[in-house]
């Protein structure tokens, strides 16, 4: 049985969906004012993996990942660029899709934009106001009164007093409590018209937290199975979602809360101020997207992920070993079989809170077995199980040849040099043949001679 670590319960629990055979999952997505970074890559790949495994386990999954397209940073960036917010967000949504597609991330079933659900957010705020959980401040904002919701702090595991002592909360005069958060922001005169909506509280726009409560309940119902996101969202964002949704509806909001771990760079927190902040597309200039996906899945999703060139190089080498097996032992076509020894171990790993590290270990066992016995059936099982994780789905030649680096040899140049070497060997000009091999090696091109001819791959 699948077990999931539930952040709310602080333990692994048997997964029992609300509706047998069906899973409804919501994941907090990106605020689209810039290119996606490595932290975003991890969220996308992790919950893509979760969705793939649930579907491989015969669940019908409805996966929603939202887009925040109204926010202070978006308003500010659009103004700086001299463009509309819509133009800015459309551009970065397209870039996000390019990055996700490169990483082998399947599109969610629904990808709601916050600006398309403002009426639902207003309805939810009105319900909170009617229940005495929201109040209008002198500034014109509408705030949530955390002291009036008994369960506040249950996700982060802290009392309100602990949170007030331990969190840096801006004290605003018209808040009843520093932890109170905004549901509806009163419009500022300088803000553009596209950042304002008419409402019972005057022109303005929704707060960030109310967006996810409204979109998730609209698309999945006011109680659903799984809510996911990065560990940084546990407090206050997800805590506030619980307060809003359970305060409005009067019952449990989500059954299982999942949070992936932080991304660190050379054992330091990734941040622009430290100069170790990388966008996905910057990383993909140097590494094949599948290497990045493999690197992310190699760690358990809840553990910290430490990014470094050395770790990416190691991931590339490991993935190269698997593809080399498929090149040397052409795989027989097959589907995953959970009753084989390898299939059983793979399934046990994935059912243990999506333990991809252990599941990948099974792939390397199959790789060794396929190589030892030159066994096409074992190679087929290797490919089938890897495919469940979105790996090893390309031809081995495509992966092993890789992409030319800036200033490096392209495929046509490599093939021309190999043809020159073949001609030299036929003419028994071994000095030229060796020189060509050495030249290619210096360019990071490895030649492999066999009875069938010469093949090549990039290091």
C-alpha positions as CSV (number, residue, x, y, z in Angstrom):
1,X,0.0,0.0,0.0
2,X,1.2,3.5,-0.8
3,X,2.4,5.4,2.2
4,X,2.8,9.2,2.1
5,X,4.6,11.4,4.6
6,X,1.9,13.8,5.7
7,X,3.4,17.0,6.9
8,X,0.2,17.7,8.9
9,X,0.5,14.4,10.8
10,X,4.3,14.4,10.9
11,X,4.4,10.7,9.9
12,X,4.0,8.4,7.0
13,X,0.4,7.3,6.6
14,X,-1.4,4.8,4.4
15,X,-2.8,6.6,1.4
16,X,-6.6,6.3,1.3
17,X,-8.2,8.6,-1.3
18,X,-11.5,10.2,-0.6
19,X,-13.0,8.6,-3.7
20,X,-11.7,5.0,-4.4
21,X,-9.5,4.9,-7.4
22,X,-9.4,8.6,-7.9
23,X,-6.9,11.2,-6.6
24,X,-7.3,15.0,-6.6
25,X,-4.1,16.9,-6.2
26,X,-3.2,20.6,-6.0
27,X,0.3,22.0,-6.1
28,X,1.3,25.6,-5.7
29,X,2.9,26.8,-8.9
30,X,5.0,29.7,-10.0
31,X,4.6,33.5,-9.7
32,X,5.4,34.4,-13.3
33,X,7.5,37.6,-13.5
34,X,10.9,36.0,-14.2
35,X,12.5,32.8,-15.5
36,X,12.0,29.6,-13.4
37,X,14.9,28.6,-11.1
38,X,16.2,25.4,-9.7
39,X,13.7,25.4,-6.9
40,X,10.9,25.6,-9.4
41,X,12.5,22.7,-11.3
42,X,12.4,20.5,-8.2
43,X,8.7,21.3,-7.5
44,X,7.8,20.5,-11.1
45,X,9.8,17.3,-11.4
46,X,8.8,16.0,-8.0
47,X,5.1,16.4,-8.4
48,X,5.3,15.2,-12.0
49,X,6.9,12.0,-10.6
50,X,4.1,11.7,-8.0
51,X,1.5,12.1,-10.7
52,X,3.2,9.5,-12.9
53,X,3.4,7.0,-10.0
54,X,-0.2,7.4,-9.0
55,X,-1.3,6.8,-12.5
56,X,1.0,3.8,-12.8
57,X,-0.7,2.6,-9.7
58,X,-4.1,2.7,-11.6
59,X,-5.4,5.8,-10.0
60,X,-7.3,8.4,-12.0
61,X,-5.5,11.6,-11.2
62,X,-6.7,15.2,-11.5
63,X,-3.6,17.3,-11.1
64,X,-3.9,21.1,-10.7
65,X,-0.9,23.4,-10.5
66,X,-1.8,27.1,-10.4
67,X,-0.1,30.2,-11.9
68,X,0.1,33.4,-9.9
69,X,-0.2,36.2,-12.4
70,X,-1.2,39.1,-10.1
71,X,1.3,40.1,-7.4
72,X,3.4,43.1,-6.2
73,X,6.4,41.8,-8.0
74,X,4.5,41.4,-11.3
75,X,3.1,44.9,-11.0
76,X,6.5,46.3,-10.3
77,X,8.3,44.4,-13.0
78,X,5.7,45.3,-15.7
79,X,6.1,48.9,-14.8
80,X,9.8,48.8,-15.0
81,X,9.6,47.2,-18.4
82,X,7.0,49.6,-19.7
83,X,4.6,46.7,-20.6
84,X,1.3,45.4,-19.5
85,X,1.1,42.7,-16.8
86,X,-0.6,40.4,-19.2
87,X,2.3,40.7,-21.7
88,X,4.8,40.1,-19.0
89,X,3.0,37.1,-17.5
90,X,2.2,35.5,-20.9
91,X,5.9,35.7,-21.8
92,X,7.1,34.0,-18.6
93,X,4.3,31.4,-18.7
94,X,5.6,30.4,-22.2
95,X,9.2,30.3,-20.8
96,X,8.0,28.1,-17.9
97,X,6.4,25.7,-20.3
98,X,9.6,25.5,-22.3
99,X,11.6,24.7,-19.2
100,X,9.0,22.1,-18.0
101,X,8.8,20.4,-21.4
102,X,12.6,20.2,-21.6
103,X,12.6,18.5,-18.1
104,X,10.1,15.9,-19.3
105,X,7.4,17.4,-17.0
106,X,3.9,16.5,-18.2
107,X,1.4,19.4,-18.2
108,X,-1.1,19.4,-15.3
109,X,-4.7,18.7,-16.0
110,X,-5.5,22.2,-15.0
111,X,-3.3,25.2,-14.9
112,X,-5.5,28.0,-13.6
113,X,-4.4,31.6,-13.7
114,X,-5.2,33.6,-10.6
115,X,-6.7,36.5,-12.6
116,X,-9.3,34.2,-14.0
117,X,-10.7,33.3,-10.6
118,X,-11.1,36.6,-8.8
119,X,-15.0,36.3,-8.5
120,X,-14.5,32.9,-6.7
121,X,-12.0,34.6,-4.4
122,X,-14.4,37.4,-3.6
123,X,-17.1,34.8,-2.8
124,X,-14.8,33.0,-0.4
125,X,-13.8,36.3,1.3
126,X,-17.5,37.2,1.8
127,X,-18.1,33.8,3.4
128,X,-15.2,34.4,5.8
129,X,-16.5,37.9,6.6
130,X,-20.0,36.5,7.3
131,X,-18.5,34.0,9.7
132,X,-16.6,36.7,11.6
133,X,-13.2,35.5,10.5
134,X,-12.4,38.5,8.3
135,X,-12.6,42.2,9.0
136,X,-12.2,45.4,7.1
137,X,-9.2,47.5,8.2
138,X,-8.9,51.3,8.2
139,X,-6.6,51.0,5.2
140,X,-9.4,49.5,3.1
141,X,-7.8,46.0,3.1
142,X,-9.7,43.0,4.3
143,X,-7.7,40.8,6.7
144,X,-8.1,37.4,8.1
145,X,-8.3,37.2,11.9
146,X,-6.0,34.3,12.9
147,X,-7.0,34.4,16.6
148,X,-10.5,33.4,15.6
149,X,-9.5,30.2,13.9
150,X,-8.8,27.6,16.5
151,X,-6.5,25.4,14.3
152,X,-4.1,28.1,13.3
153,X,-0.5,26.7,13.5
154,X,-1.3,23.0,13.2
155,X,0.6,22.6,9.9
156,X,3.7,24.3,11.1
157,X,3.3,22.7,14.5
158,X,3.5,26.0,16.5
159,X,1.1,27.9,18.7
160,X,0.2,31.4,17.8
161,X,2.4,32.7,20.6
162,X,5.4,30.7,19.2
163,X,4.8,32.0,15.7
164,X,4.6,35.6,16.9
165,X,7.9,35.1,18.8
166,X,9.7,33.2,16.0
167,X,8.5,34.7,12.8
168,X,9.4,38.1,11.4
169,X,6.0,39.7,10.9
170,X,5.5,43.2,9.8
171,X,3.4,45.1,12.3
172,X,0.7,47.2,10.6
173,X,-1.3,49.5,12.7
174,X,-4.7,48.5,11.4
175,X,-4.1,44.7,11.9
176,X,-5.7,43.3,15.0
177,X,-2.8,40.9,15.3
178,X,0.6,41.0,13.5
179,X,0.0,37.5,12.1
180,X,-3.3,38.5,10.5
181,X,-3.0,38.4,6.7
182,X,-4.6,40.2,3.9
183,X,-7.4,38.7,1.9
184,X,-8.2,41.7,-0.3
185,X,-5.8,44.5,-1.0
186,X,-7.2,48.0,-1.4
187,X,-6.1,49.5,-4.7
188,X,-3.4,52.1,-4.7
189,X,-3.8,55.1,-7.0
190,X,-0.5,54.4,-8.8
191,X,-1.4,50.8,-9.7
192,X,-2.5,50.1,-13.2
193,X,-6.2,49.5,-14.1
194,X,-5.5,45.8,-15.0
195,X,-4.4,45.3,-11.3
196,X,-7.8,46.4,-10.0
197,X,-11.1,44.6,-9.7
198,X,-14.4,46.0,-8.4
199,X,-15.5,44.4,-5.1
200,X,-17.8,44.9,-2.1
201,X,-14.8,46.4,-0.4
202,X,-13.9,48.8,-3.2
203,X,-11.5,48.4,-6.1
204,X,-8.5,46.2,-5.3
205,X,-7.0,42.8,-5.8
206,X,-6.8,39.5,-4.0
207,X,-4.1,38.6,-1.5
208,X,-1.8,35.8,-2.4
209,X,-3.1,33.1,0.0
210,X,-6.8,33.4,-1.0
211,X,-5.9,32.6,-4.6
212,X,-5.0,29.0,-3.9
213,X,-8.0,28.3,-1.6
214,X,-10.4,29.6,-4.2
215,X,-8.8,27.9,-7.2
216,X,-8.3,24.5,-5.5
217,X,-11.9,24.4,-4.2
218,X,-13.3,25.5,-7.6
219,X,-11.4,22.8,-9.5
220,X,-11.2,19.9,-6.9
221,X,-13.9,20.5,-4.4
222,X,-13.7,22.0,-0.9
223,X,-12.0,18.8,0.4
224,X,-9.4,16.9,-1.7
225,X,-6.6,14.3,-1.3
226,X,-3.2,15.9,-1.7
227,X,-1.8,19.4,-1.5
228,X,1.9,19.9,-2.4
229,X,4.5,22.5,-2.7
230,X,8.0,23.5,-1.6
231,X,9.0,23.4,2.1
232,X,9.2,27.2,2.1
233,X,5.4,27.4,1.6
234,X,4.5,25.4,4.7
235,X,4.3,28.6,6.7
236,X,2.7,31.0,6.2
237,X,1.2,30.2,2.8
238,X,-0.2,26.7,3.4
239,X,-1.0,27.5,7.0
240,X,-3.1,30.4,5.8
241,X,-4.8,28.3,3.1
242,X,-6.0,25.9,5.8
243,X,-7.3,28.8,7.9
244,X,-9.2,30.2,5.0
245,X,-10.6,27.0,3.5
246,X,-11.5,25.3,6.8
247,X,-12.8,28.5,8.2
248,X,-15.0,29.0,5.3
249,X,-16.3,25.5,4.8
250,X,-16.2,24.2,8.3
251,X,-14.4,20.9,7.6
252,X,-11.0,19.4,6.7
253,X,-9.5,21.0,3.6
254,X,-6.8,18.5,2.6
255,X,-6.1,15.0,3.7
256,X,-2.3,14.8,2.9
257,X,0.1,17.6,2.8
258,X,3.4,17.0,0.9
259,X,6.4,19.3,0.9
260,X,9.6,18.8,-1.1
261,X,12.9,19.8,0.4
262,X,15.0,22.9,-0.3
263,X,17.6,23.2,-3.1
264,X,21.0,24.3,-1.9
265,X,24.0,25.2,-4.0
266,X,27.4,23.9,-2.9
267,X,25.8,23.4,0.6
268,X,24.6,27.0,0.8
269,X,21.1,28.4,0.5
270,X,20.4,29.4,-3.1
271,X,19.9,33.2,-3.3
272,X,20.6,36.1,-5.6
273,X,22.5,37.9,-2.8
274,X,25.0,35.1,-2.6
275,X,25.5,35.0,-6.3
276,X,24.6,31.3,-6.5
277,X,21.1,31.7,-8.0
278,X,20.6,29.6,-11.2
279,X,17.6,29.6,-13.6
280,X,16.7,26.3,-15.3
281,X,17.7,27.6,-18.7
282,X,21.2,28.6,-17.4
283,X,21.7,25.0,-16.1
284,X,20.4,23.5,-19.4
285,X,23.0,25.4,-21.3
286,X,25.5,23.1,-19.8
287,X,23.6,19.9,-19.0
288,X,21.2,17.7,-20.8
289,X,17.6,18.2,-19.4
290,X,17.3,14.5,-18.6
291,X,20.5,14.7,-16.6
292,X,18.9,17.5,-14.5
293,X,15.7,15.4,-14.1
294,X,17.8,12.3,-13.1
295,X,19.7,14.5,-10.6
296,X,16.5,15.7,-9.0
297,X,15.0,12.2,-8.8
298,X,18.2,10.7,-7.4
299,X,17.4,12.3,-4.0
300,X,14.4,11.6,-1.9
301,X,11.9,14.4,-2.5
302,X,11.8,15.5,1.2
303,X,15.6,15.7,1.6
304,X,17.7,18.8,0.8
305,X,19.0,18.7,-2.8
306,X,22.6,20.0,-3.1
307,X,23.3,21.4,-6.5
308,X,26.9,21.5,-7.8
309,X,28.7,20.9,-11.1
310,X,30.3,17.8,-9.5
311,X,26.9,16.3,-8.6
312,X,25.5,17.1,-12.1
313,X,28.6,15.5,-13.7
314,X,28.1,12.5,-11.5
315,X,24.4,12.3,-12.5
316,X,25.4,12.6,-16.2
317,X,27.9,9.7,-15.7
318,X,25.3,7.5,-14.0
319,X,22.6,8.2,-16.7
320,X,25.2,7.5,-19.4
321,X,25.8,4.0,-17.9
322,X,22.1,3.2,-18.1
323,X,21.9,4.5,-21.7
324,X,25.1,2.6,-22.6
325,X,23.4,-0.6,-21.4
326,X,20.4,0.0,-23.7
327,X,22.8,0.8,-26.6
328,X,24.8,-2.5,-26.1
329,X,21.8,-4.6,-25.2
330,X,18.8,-3.5,-27.4
331,X,15.8,-3.8,-25.2
332,X,12.8,-6.0,-25.9
333,X,9.5,-4.2,-25.8
334,X,7.6,-4.7,-22.6
335,X,5.4,-3.0,-19.9
336,X,6.2,-2.7,-16.2
337,X,5.5,-6.0,-14.4
338,X,5.1,-5.6,-10.6
339,X,5.3,-9.3,-10.1
340,X,9.0,-9.7,-11.2
341,X,11.7,-9.4,-8.5
342,X,12.8,-6.1,-9.9
343,X,9.3,-4.8,-10.5
344,X,8.3,-5.8,-6.9
345,X,11.4,-4.0,-5.4
346,X,10.7,-0.9,-7.6
347,X,7.1,-0.8,-6.5
348,X,7.9,-1.2,-2.9
349,X,10.4,1.7,-3.1
350,X,7.9,4.0,-4.8
351,X,5.1,3.0,-2.4
352,X,7.3,4.0,0.5
353,X,6.7,7.7,0.2
354,X,7.9,7.9,-3.4
355,X,11.5,6.7,-2.6
356,X,13.0,7.4,-6.0
357,X,16.5,6.9,-4.7
358,X,15.8,3.2,-4.0
359,X,13.8,2.9,-7.2
360,X,16.8,4.1,-9.2
361,X,19.0,1.6,-7.4
362,X,16.8,-1.1,-8.9
363,X,17.5,0.3,-12.4
364,X,21.2,-0.1,-11.9
365,X,20.8,-3.6,-10.7
366,X,18.9,-4.4,-13.9
367,X,21.6,-2.6,-16.0
368,X,24.2,-4.9,-14.5
369,X,22.1,-7.9,-15.1
370,X,21.4,-7.0,-18.7
371,X,25.1,-6.4,-19.4
372,X,26.2,-9.7,-17.8
373,X,23.7,-11.8,-19.7
374,X,23.3,-9.7,-22.8
375,X,19.6,-10.1,-22.0
376,X,17.2,-8.1,-24.1
377,X,14.3,-8.9,-21.8
378,X,16.1,-7.5,-18.8
379,X,17.1,-4.4,-20.7
380,X,13.4,-4.1,-21.7
381,X,12.4,-4.2,-18.0
382,X,15.0,-1.6,-17.3
383,X,13.6,0.7,-19.9
384,X,9.9,0.1,-18.9
385,X,10.5,0.8,-15.2
386,X,12.6,3.9,-15.9
387,X,9.8,5.2,-18.2
388,X,7.5,5.3,-15.1
389,X,9.8,8.0,-13.8
390,X,10.1,9.8,-17.2
391,X,13.6,8.5,-17.8
392,X,15.4,6.5,-20.6
393,X,12.6,7.3,-23.1
394,X,15.0,8.5,-25.9
395,X,17.1,6.4,-28.2
396,X,20.5,5.6,-26.6
397,X,22.3,7.2,-29.5
398,X,20.4,10.5,-29.1
399,X,21.4,10.8,-25.5
400,X,25.0,9.5,-25.8
401,X,25.8,11.8,-28.7
402,X,24.5,14.7,-26.6
403,X,24.6,18.3,-27.7
404,X,27.5,20.3,-28.9
405,X,28.8,22.8,-26.4
406,X,29.6,26.4,-27.5
407,X,32.7,26.3,-29.7
408,X,32.6,22.5,-29.8
409,X,32.3,20.1,-32.8
410,X,28.8,19.6,-34.2
411,X,27.5,16.2,-35.3
412,X,28.4,16.7,-39.0
413,X,32.0,17.7,-38.1
414,X,32.3,14.6,-35.9
415,X,31.0,12.3,-38.6
416,X,33.3,13.9,-41.2
417,X,36.4,13.3,-38.9
418,X,35.3,9.7,-38.3
419,X,35.0,9.1,-42.1
420,X,38.5,10.6,-42.5
421,X,39.8,8.2,-39.8
422,X,38.0,5.2,-41.5
423,X,39.6,6.1,-44.8
424,X,43.0,6.5,-43.2
425,X,42.7,3.0,-41.6
426,X,41.8,1.5,-45.0
427,X,44.9,3.1,-46.5
428,X,46.9,1.7,-43.5
429,X,47.7,5.3,-42.5
430,X,47.5,4.5,-38.9
431,X,49.3,7.7,-37.8
432,X,46.5,9.8,-39.3
433,X,43.9,7.5,-37.8
434,X,45.4,7.9,-34.4
435,X,45.7,11.6,-34.8
436,X,42.0,11.9,-35.6
437,X,41.0,9.8,-32.7
438,X,43.2,11.9,-30.3
439,X,41.8,15.1,-31.8
440,X,38.2,13.9,-31.2
441,X,39.1,12.8,-27.7
442,X,40.5,16.2,-26.9
443,X,37.1,17.6,-28.0
444,X,35.3,15.2,-25.5
445,X,34.3,12.7,-28.2
446,X,34.7,9.0,-27.4
447,X,34.9,6.5,-30.3
448,X,33.8,2.9,-29.9
449,X,34.9,0.5,-32.6
450,X,33.1,-2.8,-33.2
451,X,32.5,-5.3,-36.1
452,X,29.5,-3.2,-37.1
453,X,31.6,0.0,-37.4
454,X,32.5,3.0,-35.4
455,X,30.0,4.8,-33.1
456,X,30.6,7.8,-30.9
457,X,29.4,9.6,-27.8
458,X,30.2,12.8,-26.0
459,X,31.8,12.5,-22.5
